[in-house]
Amino acid sequence: MGRLLLTSSQVSVILSAAIVFLFTLALFLSGYVLQQRYVHSLQAAIKPRLPKPLPPPKVIAPPTLDAKWARPVGSRPEVDETYAQYIAGQTMDWSRLGYVQVVREQVELCSAVMLLSDLHRMKSPAKRLLMFPKLWLATADDDQYGPEMSTTRRLLRTAARRYGVTLTPMEPIVKGADDTLPSSYSLATLYSLVDYERILYLQGPGVLLDASALDSLLAFSKSEPMAAYPATPERTDMSTSLLMVHPSQQSYHQLRTLRESTPTSDLNMFRKTFTVPDSLISEWSLSMGNVVYESQRLRDENDNFNATAFEQATTFVRLSDPELPGPEYDVPYSVKVEIRPQNEQAQEAWSKLYERFRQRRMEVCGLDLETYKPLMMAGQF
Ligand SMILES: *[C@@H]1O[C@H](CO)[C@@H](O)[C@H](O)[C@H]1NC(C)=O
């Protein structure tokens, strides 16, 4: 039996050889790691910034048809058409449907981002776009911006990063117009978004109560150059409170040409270009409840008003009361008391909407209400 016997000196020689080997290996490895890191950071520094690859397209199921659509009110289209629209919805490409907000002044930006954030929160599958003057992207030489521009740039970043909003800078509608003037920009720019099949524009500021109703409207409608919200229930005029648009080069060109020859308001430009009632959203589409409701109407509600039923049947409330400068402004309590609805339930609904707006403004934009010094009301209150 050839047993291998080692003397203690042999053992210590082997041990020290092993220790030397291990240290050398460790040294080599740490050197290697350091070198790799250095190479990587060098590569990163030299490499041009490549955009991140897009995530694989997700298959998004169309929204379940909103219950509001089941209401048997008014003139419903033939069953066949409804079914065709439903089938169209099944194979729908959500990347070609979008919600758009258009802001021309920095003070409007937060409300637009709030609305898009609500759509994000309510998990609308459609795209969210924000159009704003391209001028706002101009970088200052020293990277120093005034307080207002700093807020604007912060909100644009928030919109893109946190709420997945596609930032879409726009130019004045008429070439060469003063790009610092809000009036140089127009809703006609919506028609430049020709990559989209249908886009839905909502006029803010307001509170979105139900995104699925809007998703249904966007998804199950036909593409038409213009489907505007009627100004009155009699459907004799259009408004710009909600527009569903099929963008095309042709309409874009037509509107720009008109605007170049006659400076006019967006509403007048649309009135001249599209006919009523053909260019209004169909009666059937609006039969699902209050698609757009203006807060001042709550003052006309009577004792039959039910706040719960109102919330369930309403999609979007535009906060618009003629005596108030807008929900972004803090007005004295005495002013609110004077103008708020008399009916108890309507009053509760009204106050809740304004309060909800205030809270979301803080959550989304990190902004308090603006102080407002009404010139005309100063003596009155
Ligand atoms: C208000 O409407 C809700 C929902 O439609 C209903 O459940 C409730 O009974 C109504 N309340 C009154 C007082 O009618």
Ligand as a Chemical Component Dictionary entry (heavy atoms), coordinates in Angstrom:
data_LIG
# 
_chem_comp.id                   LIG 
_chem_comp.type                 NON-POLYMER 
_chem_comp.pdbx_formal_charge   0 
_chem_comp.three_letter_code    LIG 
# 
loop_
_chem_comp_atom.comp_id 
_chem_comp_atom.atom_id 
_chem_comp_atom.alt_atom_id 
_chem_comp_atom.type_symbol 
_chem_comp_atom.charge 
_chem_comp_atom.model_Cartn_x 
_chem_comp_atom.model_Cartn_y 
_chem_comp_atom.model_Cartn_z 
_chem_comp_atom.pdbx_ordinal 
LIG C1 C1 C 0 -79.838 58.389 -6.577 1  
LIG O1 O1 O 0 -79.333 57.589 -7.628 2  
LIG C2 C2 C 0 -78.784 56.372 -7.191 3  
LIG C3 C3 C 0 -78.126 55.708 -8.373 4  
LIG O2 O2 O 0 -78.854 55.861 -9.533 5  
LIG C4 C4 C 0 -79.881 55.532 -6.554 6  
LIG O3 O3 O 0 -79.346 54.291 -6.105 7  
LIG C5 C5 C 0 -80.466 56.296 -5.381 8  
LIG O4 O4 O 0 -81.570 55.583 -4.832 9  
LIG C6 C6 C 0 -80.928 57.678 -5.826 10 
LIG N1 N1 N 0 -81.338 58.444 -4.662 11 
LIG C7 C7 C 0 -82.477 59.072 -4.573 12 
LIG C8 C8 C 0 -82.744 59.825 -3.319 13 
LIG O5 O5 O 0 -83.313 59.049 -5.465 14 
# 
loop_
_chem_comp_bond.comp_id 
_chem_comp_bond.atom_id_1 
_chem_comp_bond.atom_id_2 
_chem_comp_bond.value_order 
_chem_comp_bond.pdbx_ordinal 
LIG C1 O1 SING 1  
LIG C1 C6 SING 2  
LIG O1 C2 SING 3  
LIG C2 C3 SING 4  
LIG C2 C4 SING 5  
LIG C3 O2 SING 6  
LIG C4 O3 SING 7  
LIG C4 C5 SING 8  
LIG C5 O4 SING 9  
LIG C5 C6 SING 10 
LIG C6 N1 SING 11 
LIG N1 C7 SING 12 
LIG C7 C8 SING 13 
LIG C7 O5 DOUB 14 
# 
